[in-house]
Each structure stands twice: as C-alpha cells, then as structure tokens.
Amino acid sequence: MATSKSTQYHAWQPGLDSELPAALRPLESLYHSQNSSTDYQNTLDLHQLTGIKQERLAAFTWQRLVLHELIVRVSANILVPEGDDEELLGQRFRLILDTIQQQYIQPNAQQIASDFSQLQTQIQYDVNNLLDEHLFATVKREP
C-alpha cells in the first residue's frame, strides 16, 4: 500500500507523536520559571485568543536560549568521541557543554543578561509601534 508524501516515514519524520496528555502539559520544562518567563496558563489563554501554538508563545530566559544554542552548535560543529560504552558520548557531550559554559558564558553572564534585556525592550517597543500603526490606528474622518 503506497503512502502519501506527508505520511512517509524517514529520519526526520519517524512517525512518532510526542503530544503529551493535557494533564501533564503544565509540567513541561517549557513552562518552568528557570526556562521561561511565561507559564502554562498564560500561554494557553493566549493560544485560545490568537490560535498561535502555545510553544510559540513561550518567552525563554537568556540562560535557556544559550543552552539551546550550545547544544545545537556542539552537535553540529564539534566531534564528540563515542567510546566503547554507550554513556561515554553523553558524558563527553555534557563535559564539552560544561566547559564552554564555565569558561565563556559564566564570565560574561552579566553582559549577556543586559544585552538580552535591551533586546527585549527594543522588541516590545517595535511590536507596540507596529500594533499602533497597523492595528490600532485611528481613522481620521473629515467633517
């Protein structure tokens, strides 16, 4: 039986469904205060109001964004030796991440936090201006 292109399974579409049961969704790390400045209920309310997926509405902390970027960059750009034991890959991967965090991120944490805060402020300003200009613009009526 032939399957359509959208349902063919491959490395990037293994056919797994990662949808959590509704009762467990508030426990996702996406909504933990150390990872995000938004909580589950706020993103749910915004999702119901706008239709935007909840995970797209989360506002990550700078620490979480840095960690994500490190994981992506180390995975893509650094050869992590596997070794004979399965757990060696994970241990070595974490060691590389920890080394980068301690030697490069932590010494610059204050500057990174400040830059992140400035970027957030600028984005809020730009979004508010766009909303005022396009969504909340007043229509001038002539007498």
N, C-alpha and C positions, 0 to 999 in steps of 0.2 A: 504494500500500500504506500503510495507516494504521499509525502507530506509537503505542505506549502512552505515557502521560504521562511515565513515568520515562525514556523514551528520546528524547523530543522535544528537539531542539536549539534553543538560543536563546542570548542574550548571556551568561547565567550558566551555561549548560551547552552549550558549543560542541562537545562530543563528543571532546575531546582527552584522552588518557591520559598522565598525567605520571609514571607509575611508572618509576622508574629500575631498570636491571638490578641484580641483587643485588651484583655485584662493585663497583659504583660507589656504593652507598648509604653506606658509611663515609666517603665524600668529601663528602657533603652538608654545607653550611655549618651545618646544624642541629646537627652534632656537633663543630664546631671549637671549640677551647678559648676563643677570643675571643668566642664567641657563647653557649656553654652550659657548664654545669659537669658535664654528663653526656656520656659518649662512646657511640659506636655499640654497642659490645659490651654495655655495661650496660643500655642501653635494649632491646636485643634479648633479653637474659636476662629482664628484667622483662616484656617483651611475651609471651615464651613461658610465663612463670609465671602472668601475670594475664589475658592476652588483650587488654590495653589496647594501642591502636596506639602504635608507637614515637614518632611525632611528638608525641603527647600526654604522653609521659613525659620529654621533654627539659626541663631546668631552665635557662632562659635567664639570661644575665647582665643586670644592670640596663642596661648600655650597649645591648645588643641590643633590649631591651624599649623603651627610649627611642627608638631609631632607628625601630623599627616604628611606634610611636605617632606620631612626627613624620611619617613617610611617609603614614600614614592621615589625620592631621589636615591636612597641607598639601594632599593630594589632594582632600579633602572641602571645605575651608574657604577656600582661597586660590586666586585666579585666577592661573594661571601663563601669561603670554603665549606664544603658539606661535612667532610669527615666520615668515619665509619659508623658512628652512632647517629641515629635519626635526630636526636635532640641537639646535636652539635650545631646544626645550621641555625636553629632558633637562638641558641646561646650566643653564638658568634654575631648574629644579626643584632641582638639586643646589646651586646658589648660595643659594637660599632655605633649604634644609636646613642648609647650612654656616653661614649667618648665624645661624640660631636656635641651632645647636649652640655656636658660639663666643661669642655674646652672652648666652645664657641658661642653657644646660646646663653648659658647662665651668666657669663661675664658681661653680656650685652643685654640682659633681660630688661633693665630699666629703660634703655633706649628703644628696644623693640616695643615695649608696652606703651611708651609715649608716642611713638610713630603710629602704632595701631589705633590709639585713642584719637590722634589727629585725623587719621584716615576715616574713622567712624564719623567724626564730627563733620568732615567735608562731605561725606556721602549723605548724611542726614540733611545737610544744607542743600546739596544738589537735588536730592529727591523732593524735598519740600518746595524748592523753586519750580521743578518740573510739574509737580502737582498743582501748585498755584497757577502756573502758566497755562496748563492744558486741561486740567480737570475742574479746578475751582475758579477759573477766570470769570469775571463778571462781564456780562454783555451790556454794552452801552446802548441805550435806546435814545433815539432822537425824539424830541417833543413834537 
